[in-house]
Amino acid sequence: MVFAPSSAEEHVSMSTITIGVDKEATRSYSTRSLLGNRQAARHPGALANDVAETGQRTQPGFGGLHPMKTVVHGLGRDGMNVVVRGIETGYVNAIRHGGNDANGQPALRTVAQGTSNPCRHCLGLIAEGDQMLVLAHRPFDRLQPYAESGPIFLHADGCERYESDSLPAWFAHLQPAIIRGYDQDDWIRYETGNVVPGSELPGLCEEILSNPDVAYAHIRSKYNCFQCRVDRA
């Protein structure tokens, strides 16, 4: 699994990102690896300090995107075939036409400020000044104890659903990212949870999905905002 090639435009936007921090999003999330000492030893650079309010408020978002000097493009240990998808087009179209979100209310339409607003359908960064939708999303097919919901962004107008065997290139700039696996009942497999630099996501996706007890993985921002789901191909 690798990162998808990025365009020159993406490189420019990544170098000019303004971090937007929402007060609700500044709740402290521990960066201690849920894999314990074994995983922490394997990823000594994965542990980072919690980030406090910066005072530079743009569109409430996940923030924390910083240019990185190196990006890991290599495959994971097994070269496992995986598929990365944005959320379903049918659901997105319903939301765009006034359908209710996970909280039973229509999405809020607004204008994107800054460059750290990722669309969860095309998995691209919404350009500053473009129309966007803000809504509550529950990335699970059914209600159950682990089916939490949270805020996401969508392009207000049409875009193509992302589906690839690679992560979007900008995921390498997540500082840090949360990754964890879920079983067939959509319950968290706690031994898979980790907080890592975005550049380590491809290898960890493959490592987590090599566990037969894991059905799929979620990638989330450091504020626990859902980014995408990764499945075995």
C-alpha positions in Angstrom: 0.0 0.0 0.0 1.3 3.4 -1.0 0.3 7.1 -1.1 -1.4 8.2 -4.3 0.6 10.7 -6.4 -0.2 14.3 -5.5 -0.5 17.2 -7.9 1.6 20.4 -7.9 -1.5 22.2 -6.6 -1.8 19.9 -3.6 1.9 20.6 -2.8 1.2 24.3 -2.8 -1.8 24.0 -0.6 0.0 21.8 1.8 2.7 24.4 2.3 0.2 27.2 3.1 -2.2 25.4 5.4 -3.6 27.5 8.3 -4.5 25.3 11.3 -8.1 25.7 12.4 -8.8 24.5 16.0 -12.3 24.3 17.3 -12.8 24.6 21.1 -14.7 21.3 21.2 -11.9 19.7 19.2 -9.3 20.7 21.8 -10.3 18.0 24.2 -7.1 16.0 25.0 -6.7 12.8 23.2 -3.9 10.7 24.6 -1.1 9.9 22.2 -0.1 6.9 24.1 -0.2 3.8 21.9 -3.0 1.4 22.7 -0.7 -1.4 21.5 1.4 -0.9 24.6 5.1 -1.0 25.1 5.7 -3.3 22.2 4.2 -1.0 19.6 5.7 2.1 21.2 9.1 0.5 20.9 8.5 -0.1 17.2 7.3 3.4 16.6 9.3 5.6 18.9 8.4 8.7 16.9 4.7 8.1 17.1 4.2 9.6 20.5 3.5 13.3 20.3 2.4 16.1 22.7 -1.3 17.1 22.7 -1.9 20.3 20.8 -3.6 23.2 22.7 -5.7 26.1 21.3 -3.5 28.1 18.9 -5.8 31.1 18.6 -5.6 31.0 14.8 -9.2 30.1 14.1 -10.3 29.4 10.6 -13.1 27.0 9.5 -13.6 24.5 12.4 -11.6 21.5 11.2 -9.1 18.8 12.1 -6.1 21.0 11.6 -2.7 19.7 12.3 -1.6 19.4 8.7 2.1 20.3 8.3 4.5 19.8 5.4 6.8 16.8 5.9 10.4 16.6 4.7 10.0 12.9 3.7 7.1 10.8 2.7 7.1 7.0 2.9 5.8 5.5 -0.4 6.9 1.9 0.2 4.7 -1.0 0.6 4.0 -2.5 4.0 5.6 -5.7 5.2 3.3 -8.1 3.2 2.3 -5.9 0.2 -1.3 -6.6 1.0 -4.0 -5.5 -1.4 -6.3 -3.0 0.2 -9.0 -0.6 -1.0 -9.5 2.9 0.3 -12.9 4.5 -0.3 -14.7 7.7 0.4 -18.2 7.6 1.9 -21.0 6.3 -0.3 -22.2 8.5 -3.2 -25.8 7.8 -2.7 -25.7 9.0 0.9 -23.7 12.1 -0.2 -26.2 13.0 -2.9 -29.0 12.7 -0.4 -27.3 15.1 2.0 -26.6 17.5 -0.9 -30.3 17.5 -1.6 -31.4 18.3 1.9 -31.4 14.9 3.6 -30.8 14.5 7.3 -27.4 13.7 8.8 -26.7 11.4 11.7 -28.3 13.9 14.1 -31.5 14.1 12.1 -30.9 17.6 10.7 -29.8 19.0 7.3 -26.2 19.8 6.7 -25.0 23.3 7.2 -23.8 25.1 4.0 -20.9 27.4 4.4 -17.8 28.7 2.6 -14.4 26.9 3.2 -11.9 29.0 5.0 -8.3 27.9 5.0 -7.1 24.7 3.3 -7.6 22.1 6.0 -11.1 21.0 5.1 -11.1 17.5 3.6 -14.1 16.2 1.7 -15.0 12.7 2.9 -16.4 11.7 -0.5 -13.6 12.5 -2.9 -11.0 12.6 0.0 -9.6 15.8 -1.5 -9.0 19.1 0.3 -11.8 21.6 -0.3 -10.4 24.8 -1.9 -10.6 27.9 0.1 -13.7 29.9 -0.9 -15.6 26.9 -2.2 -19.0 26.0 -0.9 -18.9 23.1 1.6 -21.3 21.2 3.8 -20.7 20.5 7.5 -22.7 17.6 9.0 -22.7 14.9 11.6 -21.7 11.5 10.2 -21.8 8.0 11.6 -19.5 5.8 9.6 -21.2 2.6 10.5 -24.1 0.7 8.8 -26.1 0.1 12.0 -26.5 1.3 15.6 -24.3 -0.4 18.2 -22.2 0.7 21.2 -19.2 1.7 19.1 -21.1 3.5 16.4 -20.0 7.0 17.4 -20.8 10.0 15.1 -18.8 13.2 14.5 -18.4 16.2 12.2 -17.3 15.8 8.6 -17.1 18.1 5.6 -18.3 17.5 2.0 -18.0 19.5 -1.2 -21.4 21.2 -1.6 -21.4 20.4 -5.3 -20.5 17.2 -7.2 -17.3 15.4 -6.8 -16.1 11.8 -7.6 -16.0 9.2 -4.9 -12.5 8.2 -4.0 -11.6 4.5 -4.5 -8.0 3.4 -4.8 -5.5 1.0 -3.4 -3.5 4.0 -2.2 -4.1 6.6 0.5 -4.4 10.3 -0.7 -1.0 11.8 -0.7 -2.0 14.5 1.8 -2.6 11.9 4.5 1.2 11.8 4.9 0.9 15.3 6.4 -1.5 14.3 9.2 0.4 15.1 12.4 -0.5 12.8 14.0 -3.2 10.4 12.7 -5.3 7.9 14.6 -5.7 4.4 13.2 -7.6 1.5 14.6 -9.2 -1.8 13.4 -12.8 -3.0 13.9 -14.1 -6.5 13.9 -17.1 -8.0 12.0 -19.5 -6.7 14.7 -18.1 -3.1 14.2 -16.5 -3.2 17.6 -13.0 -1.6 18.1 -10.1 -4.1 18.3 -8.2 -2.2 21.0 -4.9 -3.9 20.4 -4.8 -2.2 16.9 -5.2 1.4 18.1 -2.3 3.7 17.5 -1.4 7.4 17.1 1.3 7.8 14.5 2.8 10.3 11.9 0.7 10.2 8.7 3.7 8.8 6.8 3.4 5.5 8.7 -0.2 4.9 7.8 0.3 2.6 4.7 2.4 0.1 6.6 0.1 0.1 9.6 -3.0 -0.4 7.5 -1.6 -3.5 6.1 -0.3 -4.7 9.5 -3.7 -4.2 11.1 -5.6 -5.9 8.3 -3.3 -8.9 8.4 -5.1 -9.7 11.7 -7.9 -12.2 10.7 -10.0 -10.8 13.6 -10.0 -7.3 12.0 -12.7 -6.6 9.3 -11.6 -3.1 8.4 -9.7 0.0 9.6 -10.5 3.6 10.2 -8.1 6.5 9.7 -9.0 9.5 11.8 -7.4 12.9 12.6 -5.8 13.6 15.9 -9.2 15.0 17.0 -10.8 11.6 16.3 -12.6 13.0 13.2 -13.3 10.2 10.7 -11.3 10.5 7.5 -11.8 7.2 5.7 -12.2 3.4 5.9 -9.7 0.9 4.6 -10.7 -2.6 3.7 -9.0 -5.7 2.3 -9.3 -5.7 -1.5 
